[in-house]
Amino acid sequence: MIFDELLKKDVSKEAETLGSNTGIKTVQFYRTDVTRTLIEETFTFIGETLPAAEKYVFKEVPSSIETLKAQVAFIDLIDADNILNECRQLSERLPASLSVIILGSVDSISVVRELKAFGFYYLLWPVTKIELGEFIEGVLEQIESANFKNRRLAKRIGVVGTRGGIGATMIAAELGWLLSHEKRASCIVVDNNYLSSNLDIFLGVKNREKRRLNATEITGNMDDSAARSLLTRVSPRLDYLSLGLNNESSSDFHETNDVIVSVLKRDTNFIVDDLSASVSFDIKAKMLVKQLDLAVIVMEPTIACLRETSALLQSIKKHIEESEQRKTLRILLVLNKHRASRFQSVTEAEITKYLSTNIDVVLPYEISAEEVLVSGNKLSSGKTKLGSQLRSLCSLIVGEQTSSPRAKSLLSLFSKKGA
């Protein structure tokens, strides 16, 4: 078979990593697994390479930094007997070019001022993942070149369907529900199909007509209140944006939609774009890299879809390598077995071999899925294997460690050489 020949390619090289990162070398010196885990999960959440991790031993810190050639160091002094004294001694031993972030539990302005005199950042413990992520991004931004744009608070996630009808819309809705209900984060789910869509049904929104903007609204200035007036409230932390066409083309209107989202991103934690293959404009790699922080690539176990997925991943990689703009794009590959096994023409092993990368999450076939959705329930709220895997996908997105061996295997990142 032709497909057998396609699989006979050299896969001896390691799987290429999929997005880029700052390239800034970081290290954390931890005292407890709690701080170590939070820092690692936060770095994963913001799409940066994990820092090296060393157990905190005062006298070994300088040599470790020198060996690792670190540019940023996180030092856990949460339970230190005398945080100022310890920092004073560290400041005399560490390179002046090193950015040092001290984690401490002393809530005192005098401590902050003293550490600032040492040239150290101070972060009061305990801290949430979002707060820590913002703090880390701010430090990294100061180190990066001046022409690098600020990263946004809202992480923009695109659920990209490589073919129509393979579950991208369902996954987008489930992620919106999980992020807002289980992770307790504010979230906006964006419908990019301006003609027709089932996203409202998956979200449980009843009798929702697409909002059609007039020419004045499209060309006028879009402020926070105007943008938020376009949203439909699904639940206290979950909103839905669904716009429709009048006479505009889908590609032109998508730019308008993006302007609205760029305003909304200031006031939310996550934006989930439904980019199923049923949208009426071409989903190009350039658009994905420009707009998204994380792309969830959805495929089904068929030869045609496998080849389309490979082409999309290669297109993203090529665009990142040829672009002069420094950009981070996390990629998560989801295999959705949404039909019975007799309709599956390729195995997981064949997919992994052909793409030279691992599958991050496999959504198993669930015969009762349609019945659950029709009843108005969420697939991810059930105790099925499908629900469990949807929750694992959400955990990967926010950088949490999961118990799934598969989930630990790969957080796909395309690496731009020389970034």
C-alpha distance (Angstrom), angle and dihedral (degrees) to the residues before:
residue distance angle dihedral
M1 . . .
I2 3.80 . .
F3 3.77 90.1 .
D4 3.81 90.8 55.8
E5 3.81 88.1 57.6
L6 3.78 90.8 50.3
L7 3.80 89.3 56.8
K8 3.80 91.8 52.5
K9 3.74 94.3 84.8
D10 3.76 131.0 120.1
V11 3.79 110.1 -85.8
S12 3.79 96.1 162.4
K13 3.76 91.4 110.0
E14 3.76 118.8 83.9
A15 3.78 116.0 -94.5
E16 3.77 108.9 -88.0
T17 3.75 114.4 -114.6
L18 3.73 115.7 -112.8
G19 4.94 119.4 -133.9
S20 3.67 122.3 8.9
N21 3.75 135.8 -106.5
T22 3.77 138.3 -151.2
G23 3.78 94.3 -88.7
I24 3.81 88.3 -137.5
K25 3.80 110.3 144.3
T26 3.78 113.0 -127.4
V27 3.78 135.8 179.3
Q28 3.77 133.6 -173.6
F29 3.79 125.8 -151.9
Y30 3.78 105.9 -156.9
R31 3.79 135.2 -172.8
T32 3.81 98.8 -170.1
D33 3.78 135.5 28.5
V34 3.80 88.9 -121.6
T35 3.80 93.8 67.6
R36 3.78 92.6 38.8
T37 3.80 92.6 53.2
L38 3.80 94.7 46.4
I39 3.81 92.6 51.3
E40 3.80 92.4 47.2
E41 3.80 92.9 47.3
T42 3.82 90.8 48.0
F43 3.81 92.8 51.5
T44 3.80 89.2 50.7
F45 3.80 90.2 47.4
I46 3.82 93.6 54.5
G47 3.80 92.2 43.3
E48 3.80 99.7 -110.6
T49 3.78 130.1 134.7
L50 3.80 111.6 -93.2
P51 3.80 114.6 -100.6
A52 3.78 120.7 -116.1
A53 3.81 109.2 -97.1
E54 3.81 123.2 -138.5
K55 3.79 129.4 171.6
Y56 3.80 108.0 -112.5
V57 3.78 112.1 -103.4
F58 3.78 110.7 157.5
K59 3.79 99.1 -142.0
E60 3.81 93.0 46.7
V61 3.81 97.1 53.2
P62 3.84 97.8 85.5
S63 3.79 94.4 48.2
S64 3.80 92.4 46.5
I65 3.80 91.5 51.6
E66 3.79 90.8 49.2
T67 3.81 92.8 48.5
L68 3.80 93.5 47.1
K69 3.83 93.0 41.2
A70 3.79 86.6 -135.9
Q71 3.79 122.3 -172.4
V72 3.81 96.9 -171.7
A73 3.81 127.4 35.3
F74 3.80 129.0 -169.9
I75 3.80 111.7 -157.3
D76 3.78 121.4 -167.7
L77 3.81 108.6 -143.0
I78 3.80 95.2 150.8
D79 3.82 94.1 127.5
A80 3.79 98.0 29.5
D81 3.83 115.1 141.3
N82 3.80 92.9 -137.9
I83 3.77 111.8 12.3
L84 3.81 95.6 -178.4
N85 3.78 94.0 50.8
E86 3.79 92.1 48.0
C87 3.81 92.2 48.3
R88 3.78 91.5 47.4
Q89 3.78 90.1 56.1
L90 3.80 91.9 45.2
S91 3.81 92.5 51.0
E92 3.78 89.4 59.6
R93 3.80 92.4 53.7
L94 3.79 104.1 40.6
P95 3.82 128.3 82.5
A96 3.80 114.2 -95.8
S97 3.81 89.5 -129.8
L98 3.82 92.4 58.6
S99 3.80 117.3 104.4
V100 3.81 106.9 -139.8
I101 3.80 123.7 -162.6
I102 3.80 114.4 -167.1
L103 3.79 119.3 -157.6
G104 3.79 109.8 -153.5
S105 3.78 141.6 158.9
V106 3.82 98.4 -145.0
D107 3.80 109.4 109.5
S108 3.78 100.1 -156.3
I109 3.81 132.9 128.8
S110 3.80 90.1 -149.0
V111 3.82 90.1 58.7
V112 3.80 90.8 50.6
R113 3.80 91.2 49.9
E114 3.79 93.3 46.8
L115 3.79 93.0 49.5
K116 3.79 90.4 47.2
A117 3.79 87.6 56.4
F118 3.81 87.5 55.8
G119 3.80 89.1 51.4
F120 3.81 92.1 -111.0
Y121 3.78 129.4 136.7
Y122 3.80 115.6 -133.0
L123 3.79 125.6 -150.0
L124 3.79 118.8 -173.0
W125 3.78 114.4 -133.1
P126 3.04 133.7 -104.6
V127 3.80 98.4 50.3
T128 3.81 133.3 167.3
K129 3.80 122.5 -118.4
I130 3.81 92.4 -113.1
E131 3.82 92.1 50.1
L132 3.79 91.3 47.2
G133 3.82 90.5 47.2
E134 3.79 92.1 53.2
F135 3.79 90.5 47.2
I136 3.82 93.1 50.4
E137 3.79 92.4 47.0
G138 3.80 90.1 51.7
V139 3.81 92.0 53.0
L140 3.80 93.3 45.6
E141 3.79 90.5 47.5
Q142 3.80 91.2 57.9
I143 3.78 90.1 52.7
E144 3.80 95.7 46.6
S145 3.81 124.5 81.3
A146 3.79 117.1 -73.3
N147 3.81 93.9 -115.0
F148 3.81 92.9 62.8
K149 3.78 112.2 107.1
N150 3.78 124.0 -124.9
R151 3.75 112.9 -96.3
R152 3.74 114.4 -121.4
L153 3.76 126.3 -113.2
A154 3.79 92.2 -130.5
K155 3.78 112.1 72.4
R156 3.78 108.3 -139.5
I157 3.79 113.3 -143.3
G158 3.78 121.6 -170.3
V159 3.81 118.8 -160.4
V160 3.80 100.7 -154.3
G161 3.79 121.3 -164.7
T162 3.80 113.6 -154.8
R163 3.81 88.1 -160.3
G164 3.77 134.9 16.9
G165 3.78 120.4 -95.4
I166 3.80 98.7 23.0
G167 3.79 99.0 114.5
A168 3.81 107.0 -90.9
T169 3.81 92.6 131.5
M170 3.80 91.6 48.6
I171 3.81 91.3 49.9
A172 3.82 92.3 48.4
A173 3.80 90.7 53.1
E174 3.81 93.3 45.9
L175 3.82 91.5 49.8
G176 3.79 91.0 50.4
W177 3.80 89.9 52.3
L178 3.83 94.1 45.5
L179 3.80 94.9 47.0
S180 3.78 92.8 49.0
H181 3.81 99.8 38.3
E182 3.81 107.5 29.2
K183 3.81 99.8 27.2
R184 3.82 92.4 36.7
A185 3.81 92.6 -135.4
S186 3.80 127.6 137.3
C187 3.79 112.1 -108.1
I188 3.81 140.4 -179.4
V189 3.81 119.5 -157.4
V190 3.81 111.9 -154.3
D191 3.80 123.6 -152.7
N192 3.82 108.9 -149.3
N193 3.78 95.0 -179.4
Y194 3.81 101.8 96.1
L195 3.80 95.1 -177.8
S196 3.79 106.8 47.6
S197 3.78 136.6 -23.5
N198 3.79 144.2 165.6
L199 3.79 94.7 -141.3
D200 3.80 91.7 104.6
I201 3.80 89.9 56.6
F202 3.80 92.9 50.0
L203 3.82 89.3 49.8
G204 3.80 92.2 48.3
V205 3.82 93.8 -117.4
K206 3.81 110.1 152.8
N207 3.80 126.3 -148.8
R208 3.77 94.0 -7.4
E209 3.79 113.7 161.9
K210 3.78 117.9 -162.8
R211 3.78 112.1 -99.8
R212 3.81 111.6 -118.0
L213 3.78 115.5 -154.0
N214 3.77 122.0 -145.2
A215 3.80 123.3 -134.3
T216 3.81 93.1 -96.0
E217 3.79 92.6 54.2
I218 3.81 91.8 47.6
T219 3.81 97.3 48.6
G220 3.80 97.9 33.9
N221 3.78 127.4 87.7
M222 3.79 112.4 -77.5
D223 3.80 111.1 -144.8
D224 3.80 129.0 179.3
S225 3.79 96.4 -90.5
A226 3.81 93.3 46.8
A227 3.79 92.3 48.8
R228 3.81 93.5 47.5
S229 3.80 91.1 49.5
L230 3.81 87.1 66.3
L231 3.80 92.6 60.4
T232 3.78 127.6 96.6
R233 3.79 114.6 -143.4
V234 3.81 111.2 -129.2
S235 3.82 97.3 170.5
P236 3.82 135.8 -20.1
R237 3.83 93.3 -76.5
L238 3.81 100.7 23.7
D239 3.81 126.8 78.0
Y240 3.79 132.6 176.6
L241 3.82 128.0 -144.5
S242 3.79 115.4 -160.9
L243 3.81 120.2 163.9
G244 3.80 128.0 177.1
L245 3.78 136.1 -152.6
N246 3.79 128.5 -105.5
N247 3.80 107.1 175.2
E248 3.79 100.7 -34.0
S249 3.79 125.6 108.1
S250 3.79 118.1 -109.2
S251 3.82 93.4 -116.8
D252 3.81 92.9 51.6
F253 3.77 92.4 45.0
H254 3.79 90.9 50.5
E255 3.81 88.0 63.7
T256 3.80 89.2 53.6
N257 3.78 89.7 49.1
D258 3.80 89.6 51.7
V259 3.81 91.1 53.7
I260 3.80 89.8 53.8
V261 3.80 91.7 48.3
S262 3.81 90.9 49.5
V263 3.82 87.9 59.7
L264 3.80 94.4 44.5
K265 3.81 93.3 50.4
R266 3.80 90.3 74.6
D267 3.79 93.0 68.7
T268 3.80 105.3 39.5
N269 3.79 140.8 58.6
F270 3.80 100.6 -135.2
I271 3.78 138.2 20.6
V272 3.80 115.5 -164.4
D273 3.82 115.7 -163.1
D274 3.79 118.8 -158.9
L275 3.81 101.5 -142.2
S276 3.77 98.9 167.8
A277 3.79 116.6 162.3
S278 3.80 88.5 -105.9
V279 3.83 92.2 76.2
S280 3.80 112.0 114.2
F281 3.82 97.7 -123.2
D282 3.79 133.5 62.0
I283 3.77 115.4 -89.8
K284 3.79 103.4 -140.6
A285 3.78 128.9 -170.8
K286 3.81 90.7 -122.5
M287 3.80 90.7 58.8
L288 3.81 93.2 47.8
V289 3.80 93.5 50.0
K290 3.79 93.2 45.3
Q291 3.79 98.8 46.9
L292 3.80 107.9 28.7
D293 3.78 136.3 71.0
L294 3.80 92.0 -169.6
A295 3.80 132.0 18.5
V296 3.80 119.9 -158.0
I297 3.80 102.5 -157.9
V298 3.81 110.2 -156.6
M299 3.80 121.6 -159.7
E300 3.80 138.5 164.5
P301 3.84 126.3 -135.5
T302 3.81 98.0 -97.7
I303 3.81 130.5 113.3
A304 3.81 93.5 -122.0
C305 3.79 93.1 50.9
L306 3.79 91.7 44.9
R307 3.79 91.4 56.2
E308 3.81 91.7 46.3
T309 3.81 90.6 50.3
S310 3.80 91.2 50.0
A311 3.80 90.9 50.6
L312 3.82 91.7 50.0
L313 3.82 93.8 48.9
Q314 3.80 91.6 47.9
S315 3.80 90.6 48.2
I316 3.82 90.9 52.7
K317 3.80 91.2 47.7
K318 3.81 92.5 48.5
H319 3.80 92.5 49.5
I320 3.80 92.7 50.4
E321 3.80 92.4 48.5
E322 3.81 93.3 49.0
S323 3.80 96.5 41.9
E324 3.79 119.4 94.4
Q325 3.79 91.4 -153.3
R326 3.77 117.2 97.5
K327 3.79 105.9 -126.2
T328 3.77 137.2 166.9
L329 3.79 119.2 -145.1
R330 3.77 121.8 170.1
I331 3.78 115.4 -156.4
L332 3.80 125.1 -156.3
L333 3.81 116.6 -174.2
V334 3.81 115.1 -147.8
L335 3.79 123.3 -170.1
N336 3.80 109.6 -157.4
K337 3.81 113.6 -161.2
H338 3.78 91.2 -167.6
R339 3.79 94.0 155.4
A340 3.80 134.2 53.9
S341 3.81 118.5 -79.8
R342 3.80 94.1 -102.9
F343 3.82 88.6 69.2
Q344 3.83 93.2 53.5
S345 3.81 113.4 98.4
V346 3.84 99.9 178.2
T347 3.79 133.2 44.7
E348 3.79 129.0 -131.3
A349 3.80 89.6 -108.8
E350 3.80 91.4 54.0
I351 3.80 91.5 48.6
T352 3.80 92.0 50.4
K353 3.81 91.2 48.4
Y354 3.79 95.5 45.8
L355 3.83 94.4 47.9
S356 3.82 94.1 37.7
T357 3.78 89.1 -135.3
N358 3.78 138.7 85.7
I359 3.77 127.9 -99.5
D360 3.80 109.0 -115.9
V361 3.81 99.1 -158.3
V362 3.81 132.6 10.2
L363 3.79 116.4 -158.2
P364 3.83 107.2 -154.3
Y365 3.79 125.0 -139.9
E366 3.80 110.3 -90.7
I367 3.80 114.6 -167.8
S368 3.82 92.7 -160.8
A369 3.83 95.5 49.9
E370 3.79 95.8 104.3
E371 3.79 92.0 47.5
V372 3.82 90.3 51.8
L373 3.80 92.8 50.2
V374 3.81 93.9 46.1
S375 3.80 89.4 52.8
G376 3.80 89.2 57.7
N377 3.80 96.4 -111.1
K378 3.80 127.6 128.4
L379 3.80 120.1 -112.2
S380 3.80 90.5 -142.0
S381 3.80 92.3 57.6
G382 3.80 93.6 61.9
K383 3.79 129.4 87.3
T384 3.81 94.3 -119.2
K385 3.81 125.2 117.4
L386 3.80 87.9 -109.4
G387 3.79 91.3 55.8
S388 3.79 90.8 47.5
Q389 3.80 92.2 52.5
L390 3.79 92.8 48.1
R391 3.80 88.4 53.9
S392 3.82 89.5 48.9
L393 3.80 89.5 53.4
C394 3.80 90.5 52.5
S395 3.81 90.3 48.6
L396 3.80 90.7 52.8
I397 3.79 90.6 51.2
V398 3.81 93.1 55.8
G399 3.80 92.3 42.7
E400 3.78 98.5 -108.8
Q401 3.76 121.2 150.6
T402 3.78 113.4 -116.5
S403 3.77 133.7 -159.8
S404 3.80 91.1 -123.7
P405 3.84 113.2 106.1
R406 3.78 88.4 -151.9
A407 3.79 92.4 54.1
K408 3.79 90.7 53.3
S409 3.79 93.4 50.0
L410 3.78 99.5 78.0
L411 3.76 143.7 2.4
S412 3.77 96.3 -171.8
L413 3.77 116.6 -132.0
F414 3.79 127.2 171.3
S415 3.79 107.6 -140.1
K416 3.73 119.8 -144.5
K417 3.78 107.0 -147.9
G418 3.75 114.0 -121.3
A419 3.78 93.6 14.6
